[in-house]
């Protein structure tokens, strides 16, 4: 059974035909090389796959002449099954991040949760429904088995340069699954905040306040207080949080 067929066999997945561009099609990717799952939010209040697909097909903030279709593999509406919007082999334009080597659109499966959610530096108007949170977990659990992924293979868009995406509530879900690695500024700020060192807003920007909090922690932990987050700092933070 192919991966596409395994996905279609999941009881909470719905294959839906959505608006597509009249001439454009997605490039293809090698699904055996997929490295993980990235969660996004749609940043709109309608929360429907069809409406988002219509926007992506027409002129939009990514392309003046439109995209081939909805720019995610999966879309999670406020209620109901998860929409399987594009074939798993379709290389949708999702992350668009220049801060890492490689082609993240070819290497990661993208999931969009419909809604306008508050995140670092952004005030939204909605919160994820319980159904959406449960479906994020369901989808992760099943795809992790299909692709043999470990828990460090689930990401939020904030790992790819978008600090407010997919919003605070979904970040908590992602962080509860991922092992503590502190690979993003947001994760570092949240850890220092929980330990009582960082008192400013979690905004994904590593400024003087973040560095001062780290230096203070390093002093208390008996580390060199250089304000550099290295392996020894990571281990010390893990111990402190446990």
Secondary structure, DSSP 4 states (H G I P E B T S, - for coil): --HHHHHHTSTTEEE------SS--PPB--GGG--EEEEEE--SSS--HHHHHHHHHSS-SS-TT--SS-SSSEEE-SSSSEEE-S-TTB--------SSSS-HHHHEEEEEE-S-B-BTTB--SB---HHHHHHHHHHHHHHHHHHT--GGGEEEGGGGT-TTSS-HHHHHHHHHHS-S---SHHHHHHHHHHTT---S---S---HHHHHHHHHHHHHTTS--SS---HHHHHHHHHHH-
